[in-house]
Amino acid sequence: MSRTKTYVIVALVVLAVLANASGGLRDLFGISVFGASKEHGWADGLFLLVAAILASLTLR
């Protein structure tokens, strides 16, 4: 893979982890990071992780 493709995949994975962390913080402590619900954070994290997987499969 080229360097740009690797950066795109890493960025998607990092954003997925951050979205899941925001959902987890909201779930555990009731802290709202961006004003979104905990379900919104979890769903966004899963969507971004699926996007990273699809990008890694298609950008070979």
C-alpha positions in Angstrom: 0.0 0.0 0.0 1.1 3.5 -0.6 1.8 6.0 2.2 -1.4 8.0 1.5 -3.6 4.9 1.6 -2.0 3.9 4.9 -2.6 7.4 6.3 -6.3 7.3 5.3 -6.8 3.9 7.0 -5.0 5.0 10.2 -7.0 8.2 10.3 -10.3 6.2 10.0 -9.2 3.8 12.7 -8.2 6.7 15.0 -11.5 8.5 14.4 -13.4 5.2 15.1 -11.6 4.8 18.4 -12.3 8.4 19.4 -16.0 8.0 18.5 -16.2 4.8 20.6 -14.4 6.5 23.4 -16.9 9.4 23.4 -19.7 6.9 23.5 -18.0 5.1 26.4 -17.4 8.3 28.4 -21.1 9.2 28.0 -22.1 5.7 29.0 -19.8 5.5 32.1 -19.7 9.0 33.4 -22.5 10.9 31.6 -19.9 13.2 30.1 -21.0 14.6 26.7 -18.0 15.3 24.5 -19.8 16.7 21.4 -23.3 16.8 22.7 -24.1 13.5 21.1 -25.8 10.6 22.8 -23.9 7.4 23.8 -25.6 5.4 21.1 -24.6 8.0 18.5 -20.9 7.7 19.6 -21.0 3.9 19.4 -22.7 3.8 16.0 -20.3 6.3 14.5 -17.4 4.4 15.8 -18.7 1.2 14.2 -19.4 2.9 11.0 -15.9 4.4 10.8 -14.3 1.0 11.6 -16.3 -0.6 8.8 -15.2 2.2 6.5 -11.6 1.5 7.5 -12.0 -2.2 6.8 -13.6 -1.5 3.4 -10.9 1.0 2.5 -8.1 -1.5 3.4 -9.8 -4.1 1.2 -10.4 -1.8 -1.8 -7.2 0.3 -1.7 -4.7 -2.5 -2.2 
